[in-house]
Amino acid sequence: MKNENSVGKGLESLCDPRWKDSRLGLERTFELLRLMGNPERRLKFIHVTGTNGKGSTAAMIASALIEAGLTVGLFTSPYLERMNEEIQVNRMPIPDRDFEENAAFTSGFADRMEDHPSEFEMLVCTALEYFLHSHCDIVVLEVGMGGLRDATNVIPCPEVAVVTPVSLDHTGILGNTLEEIAAEKAGIIKAGCDVILSRQAPETEQVLRRRCEELGCPLRLADPKKLFQKPRITLHGLEFLYRGQPFTLPMIGRHQLQNAAAALTVLETLCGRGWQISDEAIRRGLAKTSWPGRLEILLEAPLFLLDGAHNPQGAQALADALTELMPGRKFLFLAGVLADKDRQHVFAPFLPMAVRFVTVTPDSPRALPGKRLADELRTLGVQAESCNSVSEGVERILSLASPKDAICAFGSLYQAGEVRAAVSVFSRPPYRGR
């Protein structure tokens, strides 16, 4: 189980099971911030939405801004191992004592409200309070779900609104078509901000363009083919020329070029708005970007990769990356998914390259039982077995692998932290695998 932080009553109140359910809508968050003195009104923001690549893009932007000498807040979700990871200032997760004090401040007001806010709504408000008292020059704020009705959308007009690739996900909540989901994502665009779009499906781009035209917002498309020359993709990360100079990014997969293009276009746009960000700061920032759980190498022998791919678009990007980096290679897959995911299209790209699946149940009330997933995979003609826990799944798949084999864990970020922790345990001597 994840460490839920329980260092005091403030965090106990924030993490109370009664407030776990996610509820879209801004009324509660607006009211809570008003009671807190509206910390969001004294901060500047970059707001990031999309379906895939939000966290990676946000991390790249924040890292470059830090290298430019700014004090930078970063809010992302979900966390991998500790909730503190979701609230960072200059790459440092919020310390336990600060988390407790700010959560207690937020919870004190939340407990007075007739319609009590959810955990995520309180977490957003806690983060904004912490960023204010940390004297952040700018905050990179990742949307939780959607955009229009997401708790992060209580902020005033951001400097830049960013939309990473949009695909069908959370369809029961956000809509059943790309147009409906794009309309939710477009909700973060406010009059006065610049807008950066990653490459989108035509119907998605049309919705987002229309929103920009209605509000008079300048729009730029982030195109890696125009920004970068001579890209090179390896298991060590990316290398490319940007403005004629060599840049490196320690993140794996061709899809990260799109995320880097979005991040660099944001930074170019900020420069146009008067922010002082040098090319050297951008170079250092990209080189120092760290974003665990996104095609992360956990072991070398056997090769053990971890990725948070959990929807069809993310799964295809992961499968493409594995094929490009290791053509013809077969994999042992460790997988767990949430029950509301489009499993047929999530798993289809991996079937031709799979030796075997070991399935687990992610740590989420929305999780699909690992046994049911294994049953479904066997009907598709692949070998699959289930384990009772993520830790047991890691131990089992390592026991099946020789040092020359390749393992990839994917399906949900809700299991990524447990995978990382278990690999660190079961890969220590005297453990040797098969």
C-alpha positions as CSV (number, residue, x, y, z in Angstrom):
1,M,0.0,0.0,0.0
2,K,1.1,3.6,-0.6
3,N,2.3,5.7,2.3
4,E,-0.6,8.0,2.9
5,N,1.3,10.4,5.3
6,S,-0.3,10.6,8.7
7,V,2.0,13.0,10.6
8,G,-0.9,15.0,12.1
9,K,-4.6,15.9,12.3
10,G,-4.4,18.2,9.2
11,L,-3.4,15.4,6.9
12,E,-5.7,12.9,8.6
13,S,-8.6,15.3,7.8
14,L,-7.4,15.8,4.2
15,C,-7.1,12.0,3.7
16,D,-10.3,11.1,5.5
17,P,-12.0,8.3,3.5
18,R,-15.2,10.4,3.5
19,W,-13.7,12.8,1.1
20,K,-12.0,10.3,-1.3
21,D,-14.7,10.4,-4.1
22,S,-13.8,12.7,-7.0
23,R,-16.4,15.3,-7.9
24,L,-16.1,17.6,-10.8
25,G,-17.2,21.2,-10.3
26,L,-15.6,24.4,-9.1
27,E,-18.1,25.7,-6.5
28,R,-16.5,24.0,-3.4
29,T,-13.0,24.9,-4.4
30,F,-13.9,28.5,-5.1
31,E,-15.6,28.7,-1.7
32,L,-12.7,27.1,0.2
33,L,-10.2,29.4,-1.5
34,R,-12.3,32.4,-0.6
35,L,-12.3,31.3,3.1
36,M,-8.5,30.9,2.9
37,G,-8.0,34.4,1.5
38,N,-7.7,33.5,-2.2
39,P,-4.0,32.5,-2.3
40,E,-4.4,31.8,-6.1
41,R,-4.9,35.4,-6.9
42,R,-1.3,36.2,-5.8
43,L,0.4,33.6,-8.0
44,K,1.2,33.2,-11.7
45,F,0.5,30.0,-13.5
46,I,1.2,27.7,-16.4
47,H,-1.8,25.4,-16.7
48,V,-1.3,22.0,-18.3
49,T,-4.1,19.6,-19.5
50,G,-4.4,16.8,-22.0
51,T,-4.7,13.0,-21.9
52,N,-1.1,11.8,-22.2
53,G,2.2,13.6,-21.5
54,K,0.9,16.2,-19.0
55,G,3.2,15.3,-16.2
56,S,6.3,14.9,-18.4
57,T,5.6,18.2,-20.1
58,A,5.0,20.0,-16.8
59,A,8.2,18.5,-15.4
60,M,10.3,19.8,-18.3
61,I,8.8,23.3,-18.1
62,A,9.4,23.5,-14.3
63,S,13.0,22.2,-14.6
64,A,13.9,24.9,-17.2
65,L,12.3,27.6,-15.2
66,I,14.2,26.5,-12.1
67,E,17.5,26.7,-14.1
68,A,16.5,30.2,-15.1
69,G,16.7,31.2,-11.4
70,L,13.0,31.2,-10.6
71,T,11.3,29.8,-7.6
72,V,8.9,27.3,-9.2
73,G,5.9,25.4,-7.8
74,L,4.9,22.1,-9.5
75,F,1.6,20.4,-8.8
76,T,1.0,17.0,-10.4
77,S,-1.1,13.8,-9.8
78,P,-1.2,11.0,-9.0
79,Y,1.8,10.4,-6.8
80,L,3.8,7.2,-7.0
81,E,4.9,6.5,-3.4
82,R,4.1,9.5,-1.2
83,M,1.5,12.2,-1.5
84,N,4.2,14.8,-0.9
85,E,5.4,14.2,-4.5
86,E,2.3,16.0,-5.8
87,I,3.4,19.4,-4.3
88,Q,7.0,20.5,-5.1
89,V,9.0,23.7,-5.0
90,N,12.2,23.7,-7.0
91,R,12.2,19.9,-7.4
92,M,11.7,19.3,-3.6
93,P,8.5,17.6,-2.4
94,I,6.7,19.5,0.3
95,P,8.3,18.5,3.7
96,D,6.1,16.6,6.2
97,R,5.8,19.5,8.7
98,D,4.9,22.0,6.0
99,F,2.4,19.6,4.5
100,E,0.8,19.1,7.9
101,E,0.6,22.8,8.7
102,N,-0.8,23.7,5.3
103,A,-3.3,20.8,5.3
104,A,-4.5,21.7,8.8
105,F,-5.1,25.3,7.6
106,T,-7.0,24.1,4.6
107,S,-9.0,21.4,6.5
108,G,-10.0,23.9,9.2
109,F,-11.9,25.9,6.6
110,A,-13.2,22.9,4.7
111,D,-14.7,21.4,7.9
112,R,-16.9,24.6,8.2
113,M,-18.4,24.2,4.7
114,E,-21.9,22.7,4.3
115,D,-20.8,20.9,1.1
116,H,-17.5,19.5,2.2
117,P,-14.7,19.5,-0.5
118,S,-13.1,16.3,-1.8
119,E,-9.6,15.2,-1.0
120,F,-8.4,16.4,-4.3
121,E,-10.0,19.8,-4.0
122,M,-8.4,20.2,-0.5
123,L,-5.1,19.1,-1.9
124,V,-5.2,21.7,-4.7
125,C,-6.0,24.4,-2.1
126,T,-3.2,23.2,0.2
127,A,-0.8,23.3,-2.7
128,L,-1.8,26.9,-3.6
129,E,-1.3,28.0,0.0
130,Y,2.1,26.4,0.2
131,F,3.2,27.9,-3.1
132,L,2.2,31.3,-2.0
133,H,4.1,31.1,1.3
134,S,7.1,29.6,-0.6
135,H,7.2,32.8,-2.6
136,C,6.9,31.0,-5.9
137,D,7.5,33.2,-9.0
138,I,5.4,30.9,-11.1
139,V,3.5,27.6,-10.6
140,V,3.2,24.8,-13.2
141,L,-0.2,23.3,-12.5
142,E,-1.3,20.0,-14.0
143,V,-5.0,19.3,-14.3
144,G,-6.3,16.3,-12.4
145,M,-9.1,15.3,-14.9
146,G,-10.5,17.1,-17.8
147,G,-10.1,20.9,-17.3
148,L,-13.3,22.9,-17.4
149,R,-14.7,21.4,-14.1
150,D,-11.4,20.3,-12.6
151,A,-10.5,21.8,-9.2
152,T,-7.3,23.3,-10.6
153,N,-9.4,25.5,-12.9
154,V,-10.1,28.0,-10.1
155,I,-7.0,29.9,-10.9
156,P,-7.1,33.3,-12.7
157,C,-5.9,33.6,-16.3
158,P,-2.6,31.7,-16.6
159,E,0.4,33.0,-18.5
160,V,0.1,29.9,-20.8
161,A,-2.4,27.2,-21.2
162,V,-1.0,23.9,-22.5
163,V,-2.9,21.1,-24.1
164,T,-1.0,17.8,-24.6
165,P,-2.4,15.1,-26.9
166,V,-6.1,14.4,-26.2
167,S,-7.6,10.9,-26.6
168,L,-10.5,9.0,-25.3
169,D,-10.2,8.5,-21.6
170,H,-12.5,8.8,-18.6
171,T,-15.3,8.7,-21.1
172,G,-17.9,8.0,-18.5
173,I,-17.1,11.4,-16.9
174,L,-15.7,13.7,-19.7
175,G,-17.7,12.5,-22.7
176,N,-17.8,9.8,-25.3
177,T,-16.3,11.6,-28.3
178,L,-13.0,13.4,-28.9
179,E,-15.0,16.6,-29.4
180,E,-16.7,16.3,-26.0
181,I,-13.5,15.6,-24.2
182,A,-11.7,18.4,-26.1
183,A,-14.4,20.8,-24.9
184,E,-13.6,19.8,-21.3
185,K,-9.9,20.3,-21.9
186,A,-10.5,23.7,-23.6
187,G,-12.1,24.9,-20.4
188,I,-8.7,25.9,-19.0
189,I,-8.2,28.5,-21.8
190,K,-9.0,32.0,-20.5
191,A,-9.0,35.4,-22.2
192,G,-5.6,36.9,-21.9
193,C,-3.5,33.7,-21.9
194,D,-1.3,32.2,-24.6
195,V,-2.2,28.7,-25.8
196,I,0.1,25.9,-26.8
197,L,-1.2,22.8,-28.5
198,S,0.6,19.5,-29.0
199,R,-0.4,17.6,-32.2
200,Q,-4.0,16.7,-32.0
201,A,-6.6,14.7,-34.0
202,P,-8.3,17.2,-36.5
203,E,-11.7,17.1,-34.6
204,T,-9.9,17.9,-31.3
205,E,-7.8,20.7,-32.8
206,Q,-11.0,22.3,-34.3
207,V,-12.6,22.5,-30.8
208,L,-9.5,24.0,-29.2
209,R,-9.0,26.5,-32.1
210,R,-12.6,27.6,-31.8
211,R,-12.2,28.3,-28.1
212,C,-9.1,30.4,-28.7
213,E,-10.8,32.4,-31.5
214,E,-13.8,33.1,-29.2
215,L,-11.5,34.4,-26.5
216,G,-8.9,36.1,-28.7
217,C,-6.1,33.9,-27.3
218,P,-2.9,33.5,-29.4
219,L,-2.4,29.9,-30.4
220,R,0.8,28.1,-31.3
221,L,1.2,24.5,-32.4
222,A,4.2,22.6,-30.9
223,D,5.7,20.6,-33.8
224,P,8.9,18.6,-33.0
225,K,9.6,18.2,-36.7
226,K,10.0,22.0,-37.0
227,L,11.7,22.6,-33.7
228,F,14.3,19.7,-33.6
229,Q,16.9,18.4,-36.0
230,K,18.7,15.1,-36.0
231,P,16.8,13.5,-33.1
232,R,18.4,10.4,-31.7
233,I,16.4,8.0,-29.4
234,T,18.2,5.5,-27.2
235,L,17.7,3.7,-23.9
236,H,19.6,6.5,-22.3
237,G,17.1,9.2,-23.5
238,L,16.9,11.7,-26.3
239,E,19.4,13.8,-28.2
240,F,18.5,16.5,-30.7
241,L,19.5,19.9,-32.1
242,Y,17.4,22.9,-31.0
243,R,18.2,26.3,-32.4
244,G,21.3,24.7,-33.9
245,Q,22.6,23.6,-30.5
246,P,22.8,20.0,-29.0
247,F,20.2,19.2,-26.3
248,T,19.7,16.1,-24.2
249,L,16.7,14.8,-22.3
250,P,17.0,11.7,-20.0
251,M,13.6,10.4,-20.9
252,I,12.9,7.4,-23.2
253,G,10.7,7.2,-26.2
254,R,10.0,9.1,-29.4
255,H,6.7,10.4,-27.9
256,Q,8.8,12.5,-25.5
257,L,9.9,14.6,-28.5
258,Q,6.3,15.8,-28.6
259,N,6.3,16.6,-24.9
260,A,9.6,18.4,-25.2
261,A,8.3,20.4,-28.2
262,A,5.3,21.5,-26.1
263,A,7.6,22.4,-23.2
264,L,10.0,24.4,-25.3
265,T,7.2,26.2,-27.1
266,V,5.8,27.2,-23.7
267,L,9.3,28.6,-22.7
268,E,9.6,30.5,-26.0
269,T,6.1,32.0,-25.4
270,L,7.1,33.0,-21.8
271,C,10.1,34.8,-23.2
272,G,7.7,36.7,-25.5
273,R,5.7,37.7,-22.4
274,G,8.8,39.2,-20.7
275,W,10.2,36.3,-18.7
276,Q,13.9,35.9,-18.7
277,I,14.8,32.4,-19.8
278,S,18.1,31.7,-21.6
279,D,18.7,28.9,-24.0
280,E,21.4,27.7,-21.6
281,A,18.8,27.5,-18.8
282,I,16.5,25.5,-21.1
283,R,19.4,23.2,-22.0
284,R,20.3,22.5,-18.3
285,G,16.6,22.2,-17.4
286,L,15.9,19.5,-20.0
287,A,19.1,17.6,-19.1
288,K,18.0,17.6,-15.4
289,T,14.4,16.6,-15.9
290,S,13.4,13.6,-13.9
291,W,9.9,12.0,-14.1
292,P,9.7,8.5,-12.5
293,G,7.3,5.9,-13.9
294,R,7.5,7.0,-17.5
295,L,9.6,4.4,-19.4
296,E,11.9,4.3,-16.4
297,I,14.7,1.7,-16.3
298,L,14.5,-0.1,-12.9
299,L,17.0,-2.8,-13.6
300,E,19.6,-3.6,-16.3
301,A,19.8,-7.4,-16.1
302,P,17.1,-8.4,-16.6
303,L,16.1,-5.2,-18.3
304,F,13.1,-4.0,-16.2
305,L,11.1,-1.0,-17.6
306,L,8.2,0.8,-15.8
307,D,5.7,3.0,-17.6
308,G,2.4,4.5,-16.6
309,A,0.6,3.8,-19.9
310,H,-3.1,3.2,-19.1
311,N,-5.2,4.2,-22.1
312,P,-5.0,3.3,-25.8
313,Q,-3.0,6.3,-26.9
314,G,-0.4,5.9,-24.1
315,A,-0.2,2.1,-24.7
316,Q,0.4,2.6,-28.4
317,A,3.2,5.1,-27.6
318,L,4.8,2.6,-25.2
319,A,4.5,-0.2,-27.7
320,D,6.0,1.9,-30.4
321,A,8.9,3.0,-28.1
322,L,9.7,-0.7,-27.2
323,T,9.6,-1.7,-30.9
324,E,11.9,1.2,-32.0
325,L,14.3,0.7,-29.2
326,M,14.4,-3.1,-29.2
327,P,13.1,-4.3,-32.6
328,G,12.0,-7.9,-32.6
329,R,12.5,-8.2,-28.8
330,K,9.9,-10.3,-26.8
331,F,8.8,-9.1,-23.3
332,L,7.5,-10.4,-20.1
333,F,4.7,-7.9,-19.1
334,L,3.5,-7.1,-15.6
335,A,0.2,-5.4,-15.9
336,G,-2.7,-4.0,-13.9
337,V,-5.5,-1.7,-15.0
338,L,-8.5,0.2,-13.7
339,A,-11.8,-1.3,-14.5
340,D,-13.1,1.6,-16.6
341,K,-10.2,1.4,-19.2
342,D,-10.6,0.3,-22.8
343,R,-8.7,-2.9,-22.2
344,Q,-9.1,-4.3,-25.7
345,H,-7.2,-1.4,-27.2
346,V,-4.8,-0.9,-24.3
347,F,-3.5,-4.5,-24.6
348,A,-3.7,-5.1,-28.4
349,P,-0.3,-3.5,-29.2
350,F,1.5,-5.7,-26.8
351,L,0.1,-9.1,-27.7
352,P,2.5,-9.8,-30.6
353,M,5.6,-9.0,-28.5
354,A,4.4,-10.8,-25.3
355,V,6.0,-14.0,-23.9
356,R,3.8,-13.9,-20.9
357,F,1.7,-11.6,-18.8
358,V,1.7,-11.5,-15.0
359,T,-1.4,-9.5,-13.8
360,V,-2.0,-7.7,-10.6
361,T,-4.6,-5.5,-9.0
362,P,-3.6,-1.8,-8.7
363,D,-4.1,0.1,-5.4
364,S,-7.4,1.8,-6.4
365,P,-11.1,1.3,-5.6
366,R,-11.6,1.4,-9.4
367,A,-9.1,-1.4,-10.1
368,L,-9.9,-4.4,-12.2
369,P,-9.0,-7.6,-10.3
370,G,-5.8,-9.1,-11.6
371,K,-7.4,-12.6,-11.9
372,R,-10.1,-11.2,-14.2
373,L,-7.5,-9.5,-16.4
374,A,-5.5,-12.7,-16.7
375,D,-8.7,-14.6,-17.8
376,E,-9.3,-11.9,-20.4
377,L,-5.8,-12.1,-21.7
378,R,-5.8,-15.8,-22.0
379,T,-8.9,-15.6,-24.3
380,L,-6.7,-13.5,-26.6
381,G,-4.3,-16.3,-27.0
382,V,-1.4,-15.3,-24.7
383,Q,-0.1,-16.9,-21.5
384,A,-1.2,-15.0,-18.4
385,E,-1.3,-15.7,-14.7
386,S,-2.4,-13.5,-11.8
387,C,-0.8,-12.7,-8.4
388,N,-2.5,-11.5,-5.2
389,S,-0.5,-8.3,-4.9
390,V,1.8,-6.0,-6.9
391,S,4.8,-7.1,-4.7
392,E,4.0,-10.8,-5.4
393,G,3.7,-10.0,-9.1
394,V,7.1,-8.4,-9.2
395,E,8.7,-11.3,-7.4
396,R,7.0,-13.8,-9.8
397,I,8.0,-12.0,-13.0
398,L,11.6,-11.7,-11.8
399,S,11.6,-15.4,-11.1
400,L,10.5,-16.1,-14.6
401,A,13.2,-13.9,-16.2
402,S,16.8,-14.7,-17.1
403,P,19.4,-11.8,-17.0
404,K,19.0,-11.5,-20.8
405,D,15.2,-11.1,-20.7
406,A,13.2,-7.9,-20.9
407,I,10.3,-7.0,-18.5
408,C,7.9,-4.1,-18.9
409,A,5.4,-3.1,-16.2
410,F,2.5,-0.9,-17.3
411,G,-1.2,-0.3,-17.0
412,S,-1.7,2.2,-14.2
413,L,0.3,4.8,-12.3
414,Y,-1.6,3.6,-9.2
415,Q,0.7,0.6,-9.1
416,A,3.9,2.2,-10.2
417,G,5.1,3.2,-6.8
418,E,4.7,-0.4,-5.5
419,V,6.5,-1.8,-8.5
420,R,9.4,0.5,-7.9
421,A,9.6,-0.4,-4.2
422,A,9.2,-4.2,-4.9
423,V,11.9,-4.2,-7.6
424,S,14.3,-2.6,-5.2
425,V,13.7,-5.4,-2.7
426,F,13.6,-8.5,-4.9
427,S,16.5,-7.5,-7.1
428,R,18.9,-7.3,-4.1
429,P,21.4,-10.1,-3.5
430,P,21.0,-13.0,-2.9
431,Y,18.0,-12.8,-5.3
432,R,19.2,-14.0,-8.7
433,G,16.0,-14.7,-10.7
434,R,15.9,-17.9,-12.8
